[in-house]
Amino acid sequence: MGNWTREDPGLFDAGSLGTAATGLQTVETALGEARTAATNAQAGVTPDVWGGDASTTWIASLDTPAATIDAVTTALSAARTAIGAYSETVSGIATRATSVKQTMFESNQVINRQYADPAGGPTPEQAQHRQLQEQAAMGDLTLARNALEGLADERTLADSTLVLALTPPNATAWEAQRQALAAIGITDSGSLTPTAVAQAMAELGNQIASGDYSEADVSNLQTLYDLYGKNPQVMAQMNLAMGGENVVSLIDELGRGAFDGSIPAAAALALAQSVRGGLSVGSERWSPLTGQSFAEEMMANASTGVGGDPAAIGFLFGDPTNAPIGVTTTLALADMIDQEERGNYHIWQDGSPMPGGTTLALLEEEQTGLSGLRVVDLAGRVLDTLGQYPDEALEWLTSTEADGVTGEGTLGENRVDYWYGERDWSTYDQFEGPAGLWAGAQNATGGPADGSGAYSPEVWGRAATLTHDVMNALAGNDQFITENVSEIASVKMVAALTPQIPGFVEDPLNAEGDDGGSTLVSQVFGAGDPREYARVSKSVLAEIFGAVGDHAAGAEALRDVVSNYQVALTEAASAENASVPGLTQRVVVLQGLLDGAADGAALGEATRQDEAIEAALGMLSDAIGLIPVPGLGGAADIAQGYVLGQLIGAAEAHDVAAFADNHATLAEELGGEAADNRMAVRIMVSQIVWESQRPEGVPDPTGLDAEALEDWFTTNETKLDAALDSQDGGFTADTFASRYRDAYRGAGGAEDPE
């Protein structure tokens, strides 16, 4: 079907298509001649020529090949017709594409035109004329680009239509597709246009949504989604033709049908997931006006007491990773819910008896491990989806626009105060939605978690301030306690906290205390360009890290993050020839944050309770990699390309990569008490000193058990401290043990003896 692109949707090989059509005609003619010969043979066998049972059987046997030939020649004829229609369609697309590309070329010429003006420049009249020409050209260019996109969609549909027409005759899938198309009135390729398919699918969807349907209707709509569910043009038109209200009703009806047995549960869930996926595809490129209109339709009859609409909408927004509803619809719905909850104190949690969306989500829970009840809280699902659009998420939470809901303050500040500081998420969502929104905002273009590497000081600052504000708000929320935070939410919060980890490490080393401001501008490890990071009080840090680390999945995610940042620091230290004290104090601060947050959590046990948690941890690994160490270059940048976990134990310098595992093991062997944690830090810091400095008179500690290592440290402490503090900075092994203790307490660890 041609190696075409969306920039040139008219490319195709007319010669090859003509050859294929001619070949089909040749075969069709030969089969026709064979059928004629068989028919003539049947007619020529008379009782006078050949009689008896044998002749009767032979004559009857020719009926089967004749019927087969009829079926094949009919299919070949249809294929030839489809190829002809395809050639004509693509030829038309090519003609229109040529015109559109010419318009784009001419518009670009006008926009980029250079003028040879005299020294004084153009006259005001000339300048105004040129500006009007450029504005008109830019408008023409926009229209032409949209037209080219439309032609690309037409080409996609033409390709899929031809593939459908060339499906082998009698194929099971084709028969189901033929029946589904016939059910909506499409019986030939000529009527198989995007608009016709979309309109017919919408009518069938509306029929099911009304409750007047059969099991065959459900099956037919599923087949049509299988065919066209990934086609943006068809899905956009179909959903708009149905309207937001009916799409919501369709989900609710499918759930109710599964509940009362009128639809097989598996079929109802599969179709509901297809409806969600189709809405995701169709709404992807909607304009703000279209998205706003559709969102308003979805909420037209929504009530938290009856009808089941909030849960149905929650289901539609229930898979933000794989099927996010388009940004304009999501943003419009988020604005509506925000205004309703903050302005009218109307909490969007579905209280209707057994809503269809909840039934579907409970069925889906068996597949994904995600709590089915989460769809009851509509706000959580919408905010989680908004997190899939980082730029919009950051703007929504940090907008400086005046708040028209309360009449005072800014939208961003008031939204953070309500959604993180006041809203009760404990019952259904369990902080998953707001955590997803917060994590998404950190990925804004130019921000700390932007995977492209782009850097914007303004965006970094907004992301850092947002994290400070969110953490303080959560710490003040009475419902933000461990048992009200889900495992998934804990992992998403680790994702939100991860870009700010460098600041949490550098902050205690700057000795500014709790009054140093809401953000910290600092180099990382004393190198590279300064970056802005969130800073919070020790009590807030303890509250947030404690709630996250008390979950096994959150603790494991945090362990991965901390371990890999230790690797990054080690690689950076090697590249920059940094001091051992500078490296080591950061490593032990990280270890204290990890151990304090994980205090009481059973690391390694029940950390992957279901597929959902495993997927969340996997996404965190894929998305975060190593925390950036800006400006260091060399080994640190190379290390960024590795998957989490692969660098554990791989650092060449000082074996700091395995610090987390080694520390836990050594502390346990020393006795497992809090004081043993700090002794393990002293010993391991001294091991690093020995590896890097080899102080005279201190024996090699390699291979010693825990008791022997403690004796080795106490015997050689003075010499080891002297080597550690070669530049008289006041560093001793006890310095790092204290750093560890402070970080441990700061991250929520229990108080321990000095």
Buried (B, 14 or more C-beta within 10 A) or exposed (E): BBEBEEEBBBBBEEEEBEEBBEEBEEEBEEBBEBBEEBEEEBEEBEEEEEEEEEBEEEBEEBEEEBEBBEEBBEBBEBBBBBBBBBBEBBEBBBEBBEEBBEBBEBBBEBBEEEEEEEEEEEEEEEEEEBEEEBEEBBEBBEBBBEBBBBBBBBBBBBBBBBEBBBBEBEEEEBEBBBEBBEBBEBEEBEEBBBEBBBBBBBBBBBBBBEEEBEEEBBBBBBBBBBBBBBBBBBBBBBBBBBBBBBBBBBBBBBBBBBBEEBBBBEBBBBBBBBBBBBBBBBBBBBEEEBBBBBBBBBBEEBEBEEBBBBBBBBBBBBBBEEBBBBBBBBBBBBBBBBEBBBEEEEBBBBBBEEBBBBBBBBBBBEEBBBBBBBBBBBBBBBBBBBBBBBBBBBBBBBBEEEBEBBEEEBBBBBBBBBBBBBBBBBEBBBBBBBBBBBBBBBBBEBBBBBEEEEBBEEBBBBBBBBBBBBBBBBBBBEBBEBEBBBBBBBBBBBBBBBBBBBBBBBBBBEEEEEEEEEBBBBBBBEBBEBBBBBBBBBEBBBBBBBBBBBBBBBBBBBBBBBBBBBBBBBBBBBBBEBBBBBBBBBBBBBBBBBBBBBBEBEBEEEBBEBEBBBBBBBBBBEBBBBBBBBBBBEBBBEBBEBEBEEBBBBBEBBBBBBBBEBBBEBBBBBBEEBBBBBBBBBBBBBBBBBBBBEBEEBEEBEEBEBEEBBEBBEEBBEBBBBBBBBEEEEBBBBBBBBBBBBBBBBBBBEEBEE
